Amino acid sequence: MNGGSHVPANIKEFDLANPPEGFVEDPFPYYDALLRETPVLPQPDGSLLVCRHADLDRIYRDIALFSSDKKRVFGPKYGEGSPLFEHHTTSLVFSDPPLHTRVRKIMTSALTPRAIAKMEPGLVETVDVLLEEMAGRDQVDLIGDFTASIPIQIIGNLLDVPMAERAPLRDWSLAILGALEPALSEAQLASGHRAVEEFKTYLQNLIARRRANPGDLETDVLTRLIRGEGAEGSLSEIELIQNCIFILNAGHETTTNLIGNGLALLNDHPEQRQLLLAQPELIKSAVEEMLRFRSPNQLGNRETTAEAEIGGIQVPAGTNLHLVIGAANRDPEVFENPEEFDITRTPNRHLAFAGGPHVCVGLTLARLEGKIAIERLLRRFPDYRILPDRVQGGRIRFRGYAALPAALG
């Protein structure tokens, strides 16, 4: 989709909180113009857009100067003490040491290569069951019938959520992550608050059951979190609950988007699909290019803890930075022909998983889910085609599809 004609003549007037028409549907021409003309752009609300790969890489690595803590930003946005404020200021992604260090140690100790290898047979089985359920149907929705179900089952397995209790997880996740958009309606805000409360109530019950009947420490992340395995000191009840919500959310929408975006890209670039069919060993580099070209997470945030210089601009302490991952992954200083989708691209130093100490803790699992889902769907249905009327997710921060109607034969 080419939205270049919609890019305003003066890109320096771009306002993320009030994006121009066409941006949500196709932000990439805007990203290209920002990189070309104004890669560090002050916003009307005092925040700053940062688009260059080198700047994001530096910011991710310097956790002293660039904080992930969002209490100051999220207080006015959600209301201090509100459900969304409590969640987003307690979870791993929006926290600094020592909380970040403690929670991350537990998660990384549970997501070792050995533990992830143990998950692979269950992942293959989940994917194959979904493929079998779609076989023979005239039309399917690759999001609702396939991609959205995979991470819910895998992350549900990680926390050992009973199968019969997994149905609400996706809607809770979508509502809570939807509240991270730069601008919110009252309905979105209310939906997000309600989802956190319902999720908390459910998890309080699940945690009580798990305390009474602990799971296998090697495979059950919830039992590890309860016991503080891998960290110095256990988590408080609120820290425990909010980081369980984080695990389910972080592993859900982004992986759904990775797989859905990947299948759409292969449909839209038939020569790349044929190359992958002819050389299935390219699946790993294909997944990396899908992550770069249509990053499931398009935006990150940091806050300056002291005066800083970014791209020649002096930035005061306390400035909110919008890290435009979708732009950095198209930076011509790093990627040759960045607007081309090339599954053989190497090296591929994309920032889809962020970087530095906050690099995505589940990146190995996400890559495995993407690899197996796309690999096995292509093997089973090599001639699948996306039908008209695909539905965009309608988000700025998270990029994916709400629906991908397809024929498999």
C-alpha positions as CSV (number, residue, x, y, z in Angstrom):
1,M,0.0,0.0,0.0
2,N,1.6,3.3,-1.0
3,G,0.5,6.2,1.1
4,G,3.2,8.5,-0.1
5,S,0.8,11.0,-1.6
6,H,-0.7,11.6,1.9
7,V,2.6,12.7,3.5
8,P,2.3,16.4,4.3
9,A,4.6,18.8,2.5
10,N,6.0,19.9,5.9
11,I,6.8,16.7,7.8
12,K,8.1,18.9,10.7
13,E,4.5,19.5,11.6
14,F,3.9,15.8,12.2
15,D,2.1,15.2,15.6
16,L,2.0,11.6,16.8
17,A,-0.9,12.5,19.2
18,N,-2.9,13.8,16.3
19,P,-1.7,11.8,13.3
20,P,-2.7,12.8,9.7
21,E,-5.2,10.9,7.7
22,G,-3.7,7.7,6.3
23,F,-0.9,7.4,8.9
24,V,-2.5,4.6,10.9
25,E,-3.1,2.6,7.7
26,D,0.3,3.1,6.2
27,P,2.9,4.9,8.4
28,F,5.9,3.9,6.4
29,P,6.0,6.9,4.0
30,Y,5.9,9.2,7.0
31,Y,8.7,7.3,8.6
32,D,10.8,7.6,5.5
33,A,10.1,11.4,5.4
34,L,11.0,11.7,9.1
35,L,14.3,9.9,8.6
36,R,15.1,12.0,5.5
37,E,14.2,15.4,6.9
38,T,13.9,15.5,10.7
39,P,14.8,12.2,12.4
40,V,14.6,13.9,15.9
41,L,11.3,15.9,16.0
42,P,10.0,17.9,19.0
43,Q,6.2,17.3,19.6
44,P,3.6,19.9,20.6
45,D,3.3,18.3,24.0
46,G,7.0,18.6,24.8
47,S,7.9,15.0,24.0
48,L,10.3,14.0,21.2
49,L,10.1,11.6,18.2
50,V,13.4,9.7,17.7
51,C,13.7,7.8,14.4
52,R,17.3,7.0,13.7
53,H,18.6,3.4,14.3
54,A,21.8,4.7,15.9
55,D,19.9,7.0,18.3
56,L,17.5,4.2,19.4
57,D,20.4,1.8,19.8
58,R,22.2,4.3,22.1
59,I,19.1,5.0,24.1
60,Y,18.3,1.3,24.7
61,R,21.8,0.7,26.0
62,D,22.0,3.7,28.4
63,I,19.5,2.9,31.1
64,A,20.9,5.5,33.5
65,L,20.2,8.4,31.2
66,F,17.1,7.0,29.6
67,S,14.6,5.6,32.1
68,S,11.8,3.0,31.3
69,D,9.8,4.1,34.4
70,K,6.6,5.8,33.3
71,K,5.0,6.9,36.5
72,R,5.3,10.6,35.6
73,V,3.9,10.1,32.1
74,F,1.2,7.6,33.0
75,G,-0.2,9.5,36.0
76,P,-1.9,12.1,33.9
77,K,-2.8,9.6,31.2
78,Y,-4.5,7.0,33.3
79,G,-5.0,8.6,36.7
80,E,-2.6,7.8,39.5
81,G,-3.8,4.7,41.4
82,S,-6.0,3.5,38.6
83,P,-5.9,-0.1,37.3
84,L,-4.0,0.8,34.1
85,F,-1.6,3.0,36.0
86,E,-0.9,0.2,38.5
87,H,-0.3,-2.3,35.8
88,H,1.8,-0.3,33.4
89,T,4.1,1.1,36.1
90,T,4.7,-2.3,37.8
91,S,5.2,-4.6,34.8
92,L,8.7,-5.5,33.5
93,V,8.7,-3.3,30.4
94,F,8.0,0.0,32.2
95,S,10.2,-0.5,35.2
96,D,13.8,0.2,36.1
97,P,16.2,-1.6,38.5
98,P,15.8,-3.0,41.1
99,L,12.3,-4.3,40.1
100,H,13.3,-4.8,36.5
101,T,16.4,-6.8,37.5
102,R,14.5,-9.0,39.9
103,V,11.6,-9.9,37.5
104,R,13.8,-10.3,34.5
105,K,16.1,-12.8,36.3
106,I,13.1,-15.0,37.1
107,M,11.8,-14.9,33.5
108,T,15.2,-15.5,31.9
109,S,15.9,-18.4,34.3
110,A,12.6,-19.9,33.2
111,L,13.1,-19.3,29.4
112,T,16.4,-21.0,29.0
113,P,17.2,-22.6,25.6
114,R,16.6,-26.0,27.2
115,A,13.1,-24.9,28.5
116,I,12.2,-23.4,25.1
117,A,13.3,-26.6,23.3
118,K,10.9,-28.5,25.6
119,M,8.1,-26.3,24.4
120,E,8.7,-27.1,20.7
121,P,6.7,-30.3,20.5
122,G,3.7,-28.7,22.1
123,L,4.0,-25.7,19.7
124,V,4.2,-28.0,16.7
125,E,1.1,-29.9,17.9
126,T,-0.8,-26.7,18.5
127,V,-0.1,-25.4,15.0
128,D,-0.9,-28.7,13.3
129,V,-4.2,-28.9,15.2
130,L,-5.2,-25.4,14.0
131,L,-4.1,-26.2,10.4
132,E,-6.2,-29.4,10.5
133,E,-9.2,-27.4,11.8
134,M,-8.9,-25.0,8.8
135,A,-8.5,-27.6,6.1
136,G,-11.4,-28.1,3.7
137,R,-13.0,-24.7,4.5
138,D,-13.8,-22.4,1.6
139,Q,-12.6,-19.4,3.6
140,V,-10.7,-18.8,6.9
141,D,-9.5,-15.9,8.9
142,L,-5.8,-16.3,9.4
143,I,-5.9,-14.1,12.5
144,G,-9.0,-15.5,14.4
145,D,-8.6,-19.1,13.2
146,F,-4.8,-19.4,13.4
147,T,-2.3,-16.7,14.5
148,A,-4.2,-15.4,17.6
149,S,-4.6,-18.9,19.0
150,I,-0.9,-19.9,18.9
151,P,0.6,-17.5,21.5
152,I,-2.5,-17.8,23.8
153,Q,-1.8,-21.5,24.0
154,I,1.9,-21.2,24.3
155,I,1.9,-18.5,27.0
156,G,-1.0,-20.2,28.7
157,N,1.1,-23.3,28.9
158,L,4.0,-21.3,30.3
159,L,1.8,-20.2,33.2
160,D,-0.1,-23.5,33.2
161,V,-3.5,-21.7,32.8
162,P,-6.2,-24.4,32.5
163,M,-7.5,-24.8,29.0
164,A,-11.1,-24.1,30.0
165,E,-10.0,-20.7,31.4
166,R,-8.1,-19.3,28.5
167,A,-11.1,-17.8,26.5
168,P,-11.0,-14.2,28.0
169,L,-7.2,-13.8,27.8
170,R,-7.1,-12.4,24.3
171,D,-9.8,-9.7,24.9
172,W,-8.1,-8.7,28.2
173,S,-4.8,-8.4,26.4
174,L,-6.1,-6.3,23.5
175,A,-7.9,-3.9,25.8
176,I,-4.8,-3.4,28.1
177,L,-2.3,-3.0,25.3
178,G,-4.7,-0.8,23.4
179,A,-4.5,1.7,26.2
180,L,-0.8,2.3,25.3
181,E,-1.9,4.2,22.1
182,P,-0.7,7.8,22.0
183,A,-4.3,9.1,22.2
184,L,-7.2,7.3,23.8
185,S,-11.0,7.6,23.8
186,E,-13.0,7.4,27.0
187,A,-14.3,4.0,25.8
188,Q,-10.7,2.7,25.3
189,L,-9.7,3.9,28.7
190,A,-12.7,2.4,30.4
191,S,-12.2,-0.9,28.6
192,G,-8.5,-1.0,29.6
193,H,-9.3,-0.3,33.3
194,R,-12.0,-3.0,33.3
195,A,-9.7,-5.6,31.7
196,V,-6.9,-5.0,34.3
197,E,-9.4,-5.5,37.1
198,E,-10.9,-8.7,35.6
199,F,-7.5,-10.1,34.8
200,K,-6.3,-9.3,38.4
201,T,-9.3,-11.1,39.9
202,Y,-8.7,-14.1,37.8
203,L,-5.0,-14.3,38.6
204,Q,-5.5,-13.9,42.3
205,N,-7.6,-17.1,42.2
206,L,-5.1,-18.9,39.9
207,I,-2.1,-17.9,42.2
208,A,-3.9,-19.1,45.3
209,R,-4.5,-22.4,43.6
210,R,-0.9,-22.6,42.5
211,R,0.4,-21.8,46.0
212,A,-1.6,-24.7,47.2
213,N,-0.5,-27.0,44.4
214,P,2.9,-25.9,43.0
215,G,3.8,-26.8,39.4
216,D,7.0,-28.2,37.9
217,L,9.7,-25.5,38.6
218,E,11.4,-26.4,35.3
219,T,8.4,-25.6,33.1
220,D,5.9,-23.6,35.1
221,V,6.8,-19.9,35.1
222,L,4.0,-19.0,37.5
223,T,5.4,-21.3,40.2
224,R,8.9,-19.8,39.6
225,L,7.5,-16.3,39.9
226,I,5.7,-17.2,43.2
227,R,8.9,-18.6,44.6
228,G,11.1,-15.9,43.2
229,E,13.2,-18.6,41.5
230,G,16.3,-17.0,39.8
231,A,16.1,-13.7,41.7
232,E,17.1,-12.3,45.0
233,G,13.9,-12.0,47.0
234,S,10.3,-12.8,46.0
235,L,7.9,-10.5,44.4
236,S,5.1,-8.7,46.2
237,E,1.6,-9.9,45.4
238,I,0.9,-6.8,43.2
239,E,4.3,-7.3,41.4
240,L,3.5,-10.9,40.9
241,I,0.0,-10.3,39.5
242,Q,1.0,-7.4,37.2
243,N,3.9,-9.3,35.7
244,C,1.7,-12.4,35.0
245,I,-0.5,-10.0,33.1
246,F,2.6,-8.6,31.3
247,I,3.8,-12.1,30.3
248,L,0.4,-13.0,28.8
249,N,0.1,-9.6,27.1
250,A,3.6,-9.3,25.8
251,G,3.7,-12.8,24.4
252,H,0.3,-12.5,22.8
253,E,-0.4,-9.5,20.5
254,T,3.2,-9.1,19.2
255,T,3.5,-12.8,18.2
256,T,0.0,-12.7,16.7
257,N,1.2,-9.7,14.6
258,L,4.5,-11.3,13.7
259,I,2.8,-14.4,12.2
260,G,-0.1,-12.5,10.6
261,N,2.2,-9.8,9.1
262,G,4.5,-12.5,7.8
263,L,1.8,-14.4,6.0
264,A,0.4,-11.2,4.5
265,L,3.9,-10.2,3.3
266,L,4.5,-13.5,1.6
267,N,1.1,-13.2,-0.1
268,D,2.0,-9.6,-1.2
269,H,5.5,-10.6,-2.4
270,P,4.9,-13.8,-4.4
271,E,8.5,-14.0,-5.6
272,Q,9.7,-14.1,-2.0
273,R,7.1,-16.8,-1.2
274,Q,8.3,-18.9,-4.1
275,L,11.9,-18.4,-2.9
276,L,11.0,-19.6,0.6
277,L,9.1,-22.6,-0.8
278,A,12.1,-23.5,-3.0
279,Q,14.6,-23.0,-0.1
280,P,12.7,-23.7,3.2
281,E,16.0,-23.3,5.1
282,L,15.6,-19.5,4.6
283,I,12.7,-19.5,7.2
284,K,14.9,-18.0,10.0
285,S,16.1,-15.1,7.9
286,A,12.6,-14.7,6.5
287,V,11.2,-14.3,10.1
288,E,13.9,-11.7,10.8
289,E,12.9,-9.7,7.7
290,M,9.3,-9.9,8.7
291,L,10.2,-8.5,12.1
292,R,12.2,-5.7,10.4
293,F,9.8,-4.8,7.6
294,R,6.5,-4.8,9.6
295,S,7.6,-4.7,13.2
296,P,4.8,-6.0,15.4
297,N,5.7,-3.2,17.9
298,Q,6.3,0.1,16.1
299,L,6.9,2.4,19.1
300,G,8.8,2.3,22.4
301,N,9.2,5.0,25.1
302,R,11.9,6.3,27.4
303,E,12.2,9.3,29.7
304,T,15.4,11.4,30.1
305,T,16.7,11.4,33.7
306,A,19.0,14.4,33.0
307,E,19.7,16.8,30.2
308,A,20.7,14.9,27.1
309,E,21.8,15.5,23.5
310,I,20.0,13.5,20.9
311,G,20.7,14.1,17.2
312,G,22.1,17.6,17.9
313,I,19.1,18.6,20.0
314,Q,19.5,19.4,23.7
315,V,16.7,17.6,25.5
316,P,15.7,18.6,29.1
317,A,15.5,16.1,31.9
318,G,12.0,14.5,32.2
319,T,11.4,14.5,28.4
320,N,9.3,11.7,27.1
321,L,10.9,10.0,24.1
322,H,8.9,8.2,21.4
323,L,11.3,5.6,19.9
324,V,10.0,5.0,16.4
325,I,11.1,1.4,15.9
326,G,9.2,1.2,12.6
327,A,11.3,4.1,11.3
328,A,14.7,2.8,12.7
329,N,14.1,-0.5,10.9
330,R,14.0,1.4,7.6
331,D,17.1,3.5,8.3
332,P,19.2,3.6,5.0
333,E,22.3,4.1,7.2
334,V,21.9,0.6,8.4
335,F,19.7,-1.3,5.8
336,E,20.4,-1.4,2.1
337,N,17.2,-0.8,0.1
338,P,15.2,-0.7,3.3
339,E,11.9,-0.4,1.5
340,E,12.4,-3.8,-0.1
341,F,11.1,-7.0,1.5
342,D,14.1,-9.4,1.2
343,I,14.0,-12.7,3.1
344,T,17.7,-13.3,2.3
345,R,18.7,-10.0,4.0
346,T,21.9,-10.4,6.1
347,P,23.0,-8.9,8.3
348,N,19.7,-7.8,9.7
349,R,20.2,-5.5,12.7
350,H,16.6,-4.7,13.3
351,L,15.3,-3.4,16.6
352,A,11.9,-5.2,16.6
353,F,12.8,-6.6,20.0
354,A,14.3,-3.3,21.3
355,G,17.8,-3.7,22.7
356,G,20.1,-3.3,25.7
357,P,19.1,-4.6,29.1
358,H,15.4,-4.2,28.1
359,V,15.7,-6.4,25.0
360,C,12.6,-8.6,24.8
361,V,12.9,-11.4,27.3
362,G,10.8,-13.7,25.1
363,L,12.5,-13.1,21.8
364,T,13.7,-16.7,21.3
365,L,10.2,-18.0,22.0
366,A,8.6,-15.5,19.6
367,R,11.1,-16.4,16.9
368,L,10.3,-20.1,17.4
369,E,6.6,-19.5,17.2
370,G,6.9,-17.4,14.1
371,K,9.2,-20.0,12.4
372,I,7.0,-23.0,13.1
373,A,3.7,-21.4,12.4
374,I,4.8,-19.9,9.0
375,E,6.9,-22.9,8.0
376,R,4.1,-25.4,8.7
377,L,1.3,-23.4,7.1
378,L,3.4,-23.0,4.0
379,R,4.1,-26.7,3.9
380,R,0.4,-27.6,4.3
381,F,-1.1,-24.8,2.2
382,P,1.6,-23.5,-0.2
383,D,-1.0,-21.8,-2.4
384,Y,-2.9,-19.9,0.3
385,R,-4.0,-16.4,-0.8
386,I,-5.3,-13.5,1.2
387,L,-8.7,-12.4,0.0
388,P,-9.9,-8.8,-0.3
389,D,-11.2,-6.9,2.7
390,R,-8.3,-7.6,5.1
391,V,-8.8,-5.5,8.3
392,Q,-6.0,-3.5,9.7
393,G,-5.5,-3.6,13.5
394,G,-6.1,0.2,13.7
395,R,-3.2,0.8,16.1
396,I,-0.2,3.1,16.0
397,R,2.0,1.3,18.6
398,F,1.2,-2.3,17.6
399,R,1.1,-3.1,13.9
400,G,-0.9,-6.1,12.7
401,Y,-4.3,-7.2,11.3
402,A,-7.6,-7.6,13.0
403,A,-8.7,-10.0,10.3
404,L,-7.0,-11.7,7.3
405,P,-9.6,-13.5,5.2
406,A,-7.9,-16.2,3.1
407,A,-8.5,-19.2,0.9
408,L,-6.1,-22.1,1.5
409,G,-6.3,-24.1,-1.7
